[in-house]
Amino acid sequence: MKTKSRKVAIVGSGMVGSSCAYAMVNQAICDEIMMVDRTFDRAMAQALDLSHCMDFAGTRTKVYPGTAKDCGGMDVVILTAGANPKPGQTRLDVLDAAAEITGQIVADIMAGGFDGIFVVAANPVDIVTYLVWKMSGLPRHRVIGTGTSIDSSRLKTLLSEVFSIDPRSVNGYALGEHGESQFVAWSHVTIGGKPIKHILEQHRERFRDLDLDDIARKTKDAGWEIFTRKGSTHFGIGSALAYITRAILNDEHKIIAVSAILEGEYNQSGVCTGVPAIISSDGIQELIELNLSPKEDEKLAASCQIIRSGIDSLKLEA
């Protein structure tokens, strides 16, 4: 019986793209991976290197090089190609360069007849995701950014160390911009289903030194802690990309904090930001509107305004 192959293209064969491909190969997430890069030799080299994993992997994944215009038959296209900030810069400082790179890539991909789902990791990811949506002409539910998925994972890791538990037993989200204006929605952070603020109230002496503001700061700065020491972050975000892609291809209906286009949700429109969403074979099946506290509502609105200002600076055609 013939079955449909699950095909993924990764555009950008650098550290993030190759880490994503490596995670997908080892987790047997798809049947085919096409590596794309502006330097074809690098795409070819990464594909060859990854193909040599198959003898040690549980399932064979076909990995090969291609171009952006070859993406027409892909189910998912992952965009990692972009501009990296220099020391002292923020993710927003590379917006103009990222927009130029993304514009050409998306034009080439759509010219090849692509009609699947975009998953975007290039920074500044919220604005780049919005740009991909505008340029591709695809419905908003089929353009997804990694957003605060990695920040939420970092939050869970930090809390798991404080409470000596598995990170997967922590539920909660960093919301807003994948950047300086992100915040932790503490009103919705739970451990084993129990609100974190209730735990702290019941065990004041045990956790008297725990500063939630410090945890939120460490969550926000975690990427820079890595970047300043080795020049890139790639294992975590590569795994986040694989996680989102798996949820799409397996129709998992998993709730993940991703960059999503808002059209009235959280009283925001004309912006793309990190919020929890149900991820399925349709892309974003549904956005989850959390009942945020008044202070958290203000933080989300402020973060959205920063992202919106970045979008406006690109002067995109309506």
Summary of the structure (lengths in Angstrom):
residues: 318
radius of gyration: 19.3
end to end distance: 46.6
largest distance: 63.0
contacts: 1111
relative contact order: 0.14
helix: 49%
strand: 20%
